[in-house]
């Protein structure tokens, strides 16, 4: 019994050391916080720029949940490490009052949505500063951020190759899905929105949309960091075929407003 306990303690020590090395090793990326003025309001965003950046570089826009911030999402999602290791550009936009505009939206006039306009400006700024791969622009969101990802996929379908919706519902005002955009839906089995997301995934499949649904055991309303690599594998497997056309015609252009 004593040898057994010593063995268990040894294995636990090795596991802890591996965890510590993974989380304490230096981040091979630079992190910046920016400001941009959109429609007279100062908006902020956080970027993670890996060293030895690929060119052109894939970009992931990550949208936090209600009450969260760019820093808190970086903490609970651990996407900074994923971006540094996979060498994609990571952008965390910050919502006004920590909530994205997904309530009582008008699907016929999404251009008027202030957060869609923020994304337009942000996309243009990022594209002006980096050689981004226009065919590999991805969205990921948590909770309310996932709901807003659906809004953006509806408003700017020609720009987006694939999306991750984690623990968030599609706003009822929107149509089912855009069949040109592949989707991964993740939710904890103990999350109250899990049954609705699973039902929605089936509706999307029946509508002809490419969707992968993952229901995670023993997880409530929280981000599943153990699925980060799966998320990136899913996103990176998709690229738009009309990216050049979108870049020339539909891609937002930066306005002459101060950072």
Secondary structure, DSSP 4 states (H G I P E B T S, - for coil): -HHHHHHHHHHHHHHHHHHHHHHHSPPSEEEEEEEEEETTEEEEEEEEEESS--SSEEEEEEE--TT--HHHHHHHH-HHHHHHHHT-EEEEE--GGG--S-SS--TT-GGG-HHHHHHHHHHHHHHHHS-EEEEEEEEEEETHHHHHHHHHHHH-TTT-SEEEEES-PPPTTS-S--TTSEEEEEEETTSTTHHHHHHHHHHHHHTT--EEEEEETT--SS--GGGHHHHHHHHHT---SSHHHHHHHTS----S---
